[in-house]
Amino acid sequence: MNGMSNDLNVQKEEMQSKNLGSYLKFIIPSLIGILLFMVPVLTEDGITIPIAFLSGLLNETFAEAIPALAVSIMVISLAGTLLATAVKPAFIEKSPFLSNLFNVSPGWLIVRAFGTLFAIITLYQVGPEMVFSEFTGGLLIYDLIPILLTTFLLAGFFLPFLLNFGLLELFGALLTKVMRPLFTLPGRSSMDCLASWMGDGTIGVLLTTKQYEEGYYTKREAAVIATTFSVVSITFTIVVMTYLNLEQFFGPFYLTIIVAGLAAALIMPRIPPLSRKADSAYENTEHKPEEAIPAGTSTFKWGVNNAVQKAEQNDNPLQFFKDGLKNVMEMWLAVIPVVMAIGTVALVVAENTPLFEYLGMPFIPILNLMQVPEATAASQTMLVGFADMFLPAVIGSGIESEMTRFIIGAVSVTQLVYMSEMGGLLLGSKLPLKIIDLVFIFLLRTIITLPIVVALAHIFF
């Protein structure tokens, strides 16, 4: 007990002895991080964040070159993987970074191979049209993957402004009393949600992955955050509403999403499969739990002290850019082929088979019971969002009932897990999530949010 008391006294003394330079090391990079990832800006296309806006500019500037660049990256990924698994050259074996990147299981080798094959077929439009059509491989290689490519580039280099200079330590101290009892999560996880909400769900997943790999989240916490708090951005929500011709209902629509999303966030961490994930750290990483706040110390003061201590550990600019480059290479080479492979398969199934139509049939009596107009047409959209989040809006846009279109849009946004982007990103990351987990999470989120969305739709309409 005396030892613990002495440690706390030392920490209190440290809190009082910080000089201005120490605080600036925390404040300036953190403000840059907030500006890039969390401050909303109004553009011609709606509300976004600077990092997403810059990503869009890169896409516009290099629109013709990016698809070919994406294919080249996938070819390099596959070649490196084949080299590492078959030849095992010394330069890969002796490099922890390259070994971790290219030494993968046979299953992931096959996924990377199919992703590369689908990308080549789509770029050169050879082989089966169902693979390269504008609604399958074309949608991925020309629309989704360019966004991922540029977002990964910018986020990879600039995420350290959010991660390495104390901002998460401050938020962790301030919000742990809210996040832990409500969502069974550390306070710092609130940052993942904010970054997703203002920017994009992929940014939330990237944040979560890096924090998990560094030991700040357990397997369970990382899985919960990535599938519950990597929410859909305001911008994408507006796109869905516009496509469904519901712009005049933005207030009720977004309120519905918030209420349904919060309900899912309260329930999902407490039931399988997420509740059964181990509360242990990422392999070969020491868990870094949030420390208890000493008696007599304010939450804010404790958070600032921890933030400054974190910032003081990162004073090497060269290492900053080196880590950023590694982030980008890992995301490009490991994740892009997975998104291409899984996304293409999911979209081919959705576009060319009646599978999702059949899977939606059990929803017809449920929707009829809930007095949803045009229930048969609406049922076809309930599960197709697992392939791509935009598909329910595409299929449901022809439905006459505004109330039904409202329900379809809100449910699709709150389902979160879709294989063309988010699902592929989750499976390609180091997060402890398998395809069967994502199927169950998607179904459970649908079951939880559908009644809430329908109830609120009846109130608004």
Secondary structure, DSSP 8 states (H G I E B T S, - for coil): -HHHHHHHHHHHHHHHH--HHHHHHHHHHHHHHHHHHT--EEETTEEE-HHHHHHHHHHHHTTTTHHHHHHHHHHHHHHHHHIIIII--HHHHT-HHHHHHH---HHHHHHHHHHHHHHHHHHHT-S-HHHHSTTTHHHIIIIIHHHHHHHHHHHHHHHHHHHSSSHHHHHHHHHHHHHHHHHSS-GGGHHHHHHHHHT-HHHHHHHHHHHHHTTSS-HHHHHHHHHHTS---HHHHHHHHHHTT-GGGHHHHHHHHHHHHHHHHHHGGGSTTGGGS-S--STT----------TT--HHHHHHHHHHHHHHT---HHHHHHHHHHHHHHIIIIIHHHHHHHHHHHHHHHHHSSHHHHHHTTHHHHHHHTT-TTHHHHHTTTTGGGT-TTHHHHHHTT-S-HHHHHHHHHHHHHH---IIIIIHHHHHSSSS--HHHHHHHHHHHHHHHHHHHHHHHHHH-
